[in-house]
Amino acid sequence: MLSESLKLYFATWEHELRIKCQPHLKKEFKQGFLSGYKACFGRVLDVDWSKCPVDFDILEQVVLARNRGQHSENITDMSVNHSDNDRKRYPVPFFVSEHEKEMLETDELRIESWMYPSLKVTRETLFTAIEQVEMLGNWLEEGMFDTLYPGRRG
């Protein structure tokens, strides 16, 4: 739900700002909606993303977790695991059990292993991810309101 909420948040601002992000940034959106909207709002709002306090690795893994959970690869799977591609990008995933995290950090569960760490969302990781989404919204909204209502501070 967090991933979809973030996507709806971006789409709502796209509508409110009367812009069309996807037709102009197809390459960026092929990398995911987070990359696409970062590129779009970066241009429209003249955003310097290097000043953003958000951990985008966490946000990207929120989207990956949603995708893994919603698009199972096998009808008999009873759990959700991190994929090879996800593990290459994030060798120690954010959403993983403490035990598997320790194994990954000590290289006991290497990327080339036949075992895939399970996707585990804990209360702590969920709340951290929610905080990151809220932080992004708070950080972006000044620029969004300034663009939507030019001269509002005048």
N, C-alpha and C positions, 0 to 999 in steps of 0.2 A: 504494500500500500504506500509505503514511503516513496518508492521510486515513481509510482504513478502520480502521487501528489505533487512531486517535484516537476514532473512533466506537465501536469495540468497548470501548475503555477506559471511555468514558462510560457505555455500556450496562451494563458489568460493575459499575460503581459504583452505577448506578441499581438494579440487582438486589441488590447487597450491602446497600445502605441501605434496601431494601424500600420504594422509592418508585416512583411512576408519573409520569413527567415529561410524556409526550406528550399524554395525555388532557386534562390541565389547562392546557397551554400550546400549544394548536394554532396560535395566531397566531404565536408565537415560532418554532415548528418549521417553519412555512411559509417562514420566512426562512432556513432551513437548520438542520441539526442542531447546529452550533456555537452559533448564537443560542439555540436551544431549550435546550440543556444549560447554557449560561451562565445563562439565566433560572432554570432549575430548581435548579441547584446554588447559585445566588445566594440563592434563597429558603430552601432546606433548610439550607444551611451558613451562612447570613447573611454571604455573601461581599461584600466591598467591592472590586469589580472595578477601581476606580481605583488600588488599591494593587498590582495584579498587574503584574509586570515583563514580561509576555509581549507581543509585538507581534502583536495579533490580526489585523492586516492580512495578515501573512504566513500565519497559520493559515487565514484565509478564502481566500487564494489557493491554498493547498494543496488545499483542497476544490474550488475552481473548476478547478484544473489536473486533478484526478482526473476531475471531471465532463466536462471538455472532451475528455480522452483516452479516456474510456469511452463517450461518447455522441457519436460523430461525426455531423456533419450531412450528409455526402455520402460515398457508398460509394467514390468515386474519389479522395478526399483521401488524400494520402500523408504529410501532416504535420498537426500540430495547431496551430491559431491561436487567438489571443485574440479573443473576440467583441466586438461593439459595446457590449453591456451591461457586459461586464467592463472594457472600456477606459474607459467613462464613469465607472465606480467607481474604477478604478485606471489613470489615464492613462499611468503608467510602471509596467507590471507587474513583479512581483518575478521571475517566471520568464520571462526574455527574454534573448536573446543580447546581448553587450556592444555589438555594432555597432548593433542595433536600439534598445537602450537609449539610446545616444548620439543616435540620430536622433530618438527620442521626446523626449528632454530638450531638444534644440535645435529642436523643433517641425518637423523635416523630415518626420515621419511623423505628421501630425495625425489626430485622432480621425475626422474626416470623410473621410480618405483612403480610397481603394479598396483599399489594401494593409493587410493585417492582420498585425501582428507575430506571429511564430511563438512557440509555447510551448516554451521551452528550459529544461530542468532541468540545471544544471551541478553538478559535485561541490560547489562552494562553496555554491550556493543550497540544494541538498539537505541538506547538513550544517547550514546555518543553520536550515532548517525543522525538522530533527530536534531541534536544540537548543531551539527554541521549544516543541515538543511536550513534551520532557523537562522544561523549565522549568515549564510549566503543570502537569504531573503532580506535580512536587515541591512546587509552591506550593499546590496543592489538597489534597494528601494529609493534611496535619496536621488540617485541618478535617474531612475525611472520616473519618479514624480516630477523632477525638474524637466525632463524631456516631455512629459505629458502636459505639464502646466508651466510653460516658460514664463519667467518673470514672477513666479509665485512668491519669491522671497523679497522682491523689490520693494 
